[in-house]
Amino acid sequence: MALPRHLKNGLTPLEIEFLAENELIEIEAAIDTRTDLELLSGTLPGLKPLRTNKVPLWMAISLKKKHKCNIRVPDWMTVEALTKTLKEEQTYELFSSMPYHYMEIAQLLLENAMDDIPSADTTRTLLKDLREARQSKARKGVDSLGESYLQMDNIGLMEINEIRPFFTKAFFEIKKLRPAAAGNNHPNSNNIYDFDHYENSLSMDRRYGDGSMTDFNGKASYSSSTVPESSRRFQSTQGL
């Protein structure tokens, strides 16, 4: 089956979220599995009550929905940590260090485990402010565009996916401005790429922002529940 043009390059937000669900997170289980958990990705130690267990995020969300665990908020997602990170983001030119999937993890936890997040509303506001600050830096990154590469450290996968359409096209336009010594800038040259499909590469899902800063506001255009559990990885928890 052929993919639509706007899906042939890059990932959709839903696909990136799916990848983020492999990240390990700490939970406090309310069940005792008695045996280790055999998953496709490997074996996890059995869950024990009154003990901290590390499991993939997808499993933590599945258990949370069944009221069989509480999720521990990551250290970087506390109000204190986010406040410090936001201050760094607004003070320094470089991007502050954040987990590669921080946007996806935060969104999933806010949707599925808000009662486990102290000061959830404040956390949501800080995440939104942090995202705005980082987006502003990404826009300023155009000043660093060269003919061969652009270096932007400490940005997450969702952020990379969002700026890819603009920066890819910008690179192409810069290359077109180079002297056409080798004839590579001819309109009919085989080196001319079609970038039209990038313009709508994020049109399917806007939950993670479209430049209007509507992310982290609880008004998702889709949620993880829209993906059938049979097509995800929740089968491993059906017997828990």
N, C-alpha and C positions, 0 to 999 in steps of 0.2 A: 504494500500500500504506500503510495507516494505521499510524502509530507507536504503541507502547505509551504509556500515559499518563505514565509516569515518564521518558520520553525526549522528550516534546514540548517541554519547557523545559530549557535548559542543554545541556551536552555530557557525554558519557561520558568516563571517564579515557582510554580507548583513542583517542577522537577528539581529545582534547587532546594526547596523545602524537603522533598523526599530524601535528598542526599544528607541534609542536615540532621535528619532523624536518626542517623547512625551515630551521632555524637553521644558520648557517655554522660550520664547525669546521675547525681546521687538521689536516692529515695529512701524513705523509711517504710518498709513493707509492713503490712498488717497480716501477712500470711506466711506460712512455713512450707516451702516446696519440698523439703526433706532431701531432694536430690538436686544435682546440678542441672542447669538448663541447657539443652542442646539446641543451638541455633545454626542457621546456615552460615553465619559469619564466625562461628566458633562456640566454645563452651563457656557459660557464665556460672560462677558459684551460686549455689542454691540461695533463695531468699530466706531471711530469718527476721522475725519481728524484733523490735527494739535494737536493731542494728542497721548501720548505714550500708546500703548496697549500691553498687554502680551498675547501671543497666543502660541500654540504648534509649534515646529519647522516645522513640516510637513505643517501646514497651512501657516506659514510665507513664506515658499519656494513656495507653490502653488500660493499665492497672488503675490509674487515677479515675478514669471514667467508671470503673467498676467499684470504686471506693475501697480499693485494696492496697493503697499506698498514699503517702504524702510525698510531695516532691520538694527537695531542698533547692532553694534558689541559688544559682551559681554566685560565687564571690563577686564577679564583675558586674552582676545585675542588682546589687544592693543599692539603696539610695545613696549611701556614703560613697561607694565606688563610682557610681554614675555621676555624682556631683563633681568628684575629683576629675574624672575623665572629661566631662564637659568643660571644666575650667581649663584643662590642658588643651583641649581642642580649640577653644576660643583664644588661647594665648600664643600657642606655637604654630609655626607654619606647617610642620609635618603632621601627618595623621597620628593620632594616639593609638596605642596598641590595643586591639580588640580581637576577640575570637573570630575566626574566618567566617563562621555562620552566626554571628551574634544577632543579626536582624531576624533570621528565621527562628532561632531558639527563643528569643524574647517574644516574638509574635505568638508562637505556639504555647508558651507558658502563660501568657496573658489571656489567651483564649480558653485554655483547658485547666489551668491550675491557679486561678486568680486568688483563691482563698489561701493558697500557700505562699503568696507574695506579700510581705509586709509593706504597707503603704503603697498598694498597687496603683492608685491614681497618680501619686507622685512619681512612681517609677515610670509609668506610661508617659507622663509629661517630660521627664528627663530624657527618655529615649527619643521622643519626638524632637526635642531641642538638639540632642546630640546628632540626630540624623540630618537636621537642617544645617548644622555647622559643618558636617562632613560633606554634604552635597555642595555647599558653598565652596569648599576647598577643591572639590572635584571640578567645579566649573572654572575655577581659577587655574586649574592645571593645564588649560589650553595654552597658557603662556609658555609652558615647558615643552610643547610639542616640537619634536625634531623630525628629521626626514626618515629616521630608522626606528626610533623607539620612544616610549614615554615611561618614565619610572615614577610610580606612586606606591609607596610602601604602606603596609598595614591596612589595606582596604579589603573588605569582605567580598565573598563571591557574589552576593546579590548586588552590591555596589558596582562590581566589575560588569555584571550583566546589564546594569542600567546605563552605564556610560559607554558601553561598547558601540551602540549604533552611532552616536555622535563622533566619538574619537576615531572609529574606523573610517567614517566618511571624511573626517578632517584630515587624517593621514593621506587619504587618496587625493584630496584637493591640494595638499602641500606638494605631493609628488607631481601633480599636474603642472605646478608652477615652476618646477625645475627645468633647466634648459633641455630642450628635446634633442639632445645630441644623438641619442640612439634611436630616435623616432618612436619612443615608447608612449608619447603623449598624443599620438594621433587619435582622433575620435573613434576610429574603427580598429584600433590596436587590440590584439588579443589580451593585452595586459590590463585593459579597462574592465573593472569588475562592476557588477550590477549591485548597487547598495540599496535599491528601492525597498527590498524586503526588510531591511533593518528598521525602517521608520516605524513599522507597526509590530516590532518584535516583542513588545511588552503589552500589546493591546488586549490580549486575552485576559490578563489578570492585573489589577491595579492595587491590590491590597498592600503592596510594599512601596507605594508611592508613585506618582506620575509627575512630580515637580510641584504639586500643590500641597504637599505635606499632609496628606490624608491618612498616612499609615499610623499604626499604633493607636487608632481612635476607636477601635472596637467595631467599626462599620466595615466588615470584610465583605468583599465582593464574592468571595468563596471561602470555604473553610476546609479543614482536613477531612471533615465528615463527608464532603462531596466525592471523595475517592472511595470506592467500595473497599471494605476491609479485605475482601478476598484478593484484591490486587495489590494490597500493601503487605505488611509483614506482621499483622496482628494474629495470624493463625497460631503463632507460637505461644500465645497467652490464652487461648480459648479454654484450656483446661485448668487455668489458675483461678 
